[in-house]
Amino acid sequence: MKISWIKYLFFLIIAVLMGIGAYFMYLNYEERQGATGSNREEIQTERAVNIGIYGYDTINSILSISRDVQYLSKLIYRSLLRVTPEFTIENDIVEEWAKVNERLYLVRLQEGISWHNGNPLTAYDVEFTIRGIQNLSGQSIYKANVSNISEVEVLEEYLLRIHLSEPVPFFEYKLTFPILCRETYDENTLESLEDLPVGAGIYRISELGKNGVILEFTGNEEGTGYPLIINVSIFETAVELYHALSRENIDVIHTLNIDYQDIIGSIGFRNNISTGRRFTYLGINNNHPILSNREVRQAINYGVNSYSIVERVFRNKYIPSTFPLSSETFWYNPQSIIRGSIHEAREILSRNDVEERIRV
């Protein structure tokens, strides 16, 4: 009887302890739910994100050779057409376009698009930009985009014809250069005539200095997920940029360095990887007596273990691809490093992926 009483007491104590444990688990769950709700509210009401860049030269993307500026320019300026993350073409300021023949394109712009100063964006601005890039005495990464344009003919305020000197395959992919306001840029240098350069993107420049740029959102803030303010800090070197991120002075950086974790570590950050069109590949001389044999080239193709190369050489920072050069191709992945407390930054970088312009 005594043993039976002790057994019941033991089970009673176990039941009480389980009840107490369940109660504290419930309290912890409620606390976590409350914290999650607070985080959601913080995410919804957060008004600014801090981005760091280096290698800055000018905010004018037509004149800039900085990759970071090219990314930012997608927020400030607009183009005729834009390339999607899937590398298809879609309209930006264009309402519709048509390839009349191999050397003639007809382009109609959307009406109602305004520059940040309130003036309407018209076909005359497009004509101004194309002629300005062609006539630049200096270099621009967009010169190749317009080099085959022989004439720009404005038919109406929002309608123009583009004549080519020779047929250009997939010429529409070249119509992705930023459009400038003809009233606020110098026709010879394309330098801004205003202290704050004018664009037509979802962000306008509100402050511009040697140490940074401040961008203000121009749209309706409700439900967009975009921050109202983007503070862009300018650094002299990549090391300074990484250290600023580590010290939480900035929230987002963009880097092509696959060894960035050796500097900033891997704790407290998240990666947003955007697949570009830059690739490493094996080029074969088809005129070689042996390599001219198709079966030999196929054997080399089958003998290349792209997954092993990606793992051992590129530390899994590249993605093996079967297009466009079969298994010898490795897609390069620019890294957007985002500090964990900023969620809007991921939206900014994913929605405004810059087009890689690589000539092979």
Stockholm file with secondary structure:
# STOCKHOLM 1.0

chainA/1-360         MKISWIKYLFFLIIAVLMGIGAYFMYLNYEERQGATGSNREEIQTERAVNIGIYGYDTINSILSISRDVQYLSKLIYRSLLRVTPEFTIENDIVEEWAKVNERLYLVRLQEGISWHNGNPLTAYDVEFTIRGIQNLSGQSIYKANVSNISEVEVLEEYLLRIHLSEPVPFFEYKLTFPILCRETYDENTLESLEDLPVGAGIYRISELGKNGVILEFTGNEEGTGYPLIINVSIFETAVELYHALSRENIDVIHTLNIDYQDIIGSIGFRNNISTGRRFTYLGINNNHPILSNREVRQAINYGVNSYSIVERVFRNKYIPSTFPLSSETFWYNPQSIIRGSIHEAREILSRNDVEERIRV
#=GR chainA/1-360 SS CHHHHHHHHHHHHHHHHHHHHHHHHHHHHHHHHHHHHHHHHHHHHCCEEEEEEESCCCSCTTTCCCHHHHHHHHHHCCBSEEECTTSCEEESSEEEEEEEETTEEEEEECTTCBCTTSCBCCHHHHHHHHHHHHHCSSCCTTHHHHTTEEEEEEEETTEEEEEESSCCTTGGGGCCSBCCCTTTBCTTTCCBSSSSCCCCSSEEEEEECSSEEEEEECSCCTTCCCCSEEEEEEESSHHHHHHHHHTTSCSEEEECCTTTHHHHCSSSEEEEECCCSCEECCCCCTTSTTTTSHHHHHHHHHHCCHHHHHHHTSTTCEEEECTTTGGGEEEECCEEEEETTCSHHHHHHHHTCCCCCCCC
#=GC SS_cons         CHHHHHHHHHHHHHHHHHHHHHHHHHHHHHHHHHHHHHHHHHHHHCCEEEEEEESCCCSCTTTCCCHHHHHHHHHHCCBSEEECTTSCEEESSEEEEEEEETTEEEEEECTTCBCTTSCBCCHHHHHHHHHHHHHCSSCCTTHHHHTTEEEEEEEETTEEEEEESSCCTTGGGGCCSBCCCTTTBCTTTCCBSSSSCCCCSSEEEEEECSSEEEEEECSCCTTCCCCSEEEEEEESSHHHHHHHHHTTSCSEEEECCTTTHHHHCSSSEEEEECCCSCEECCCCCTTSTTTTSHHHHHHHHHHCCHHHHHHHTSTTCEEEECTTTGGGEEEECCEEEEETTCSHHHHHHHHTCCCCCCCC
//
